[in-house]
Amino acid sequence: HFERAKHLYENIGDEVGVITMERSISINETKLSGNEVDWDATGDIAFWRKSYHDKIMRNGEDDVVSISEGIRLSVKLSNENHAIEAERLLTKLVGISRRVH
């Protein structure tokens, strides 16, 4: 299932979709082998940062999908003790949201 989705994302050039499917494949293979999933926080933040910037490039900063992705990134940043960056991003997102919605 994930392999097929990965190939579809590759065909349309959606790099974030490919990365998402690769992560899903890796997580499921780890779980199926009976091992504990080892989360890479640095890679996780890099993934969400790339995903957020991808949404901005595709949909624009004012789009609700871009704003939602920014919120997800800020949660990840906060969870990994990047509180200042998370707060700055949320402040920016609140301003955008108030302006356009």
Secondary structure, DSSP 8 states (H G I E B T S, - for coil): -HHHHHHHHHHHT-HHHHHHHHHHHHHHHHHHTT------HHHHHHHHHHHHHHHHHHH-TTSHHHHHHHHHHHHHHHHTT-HHHHHHHHHHHHHHHHHH-
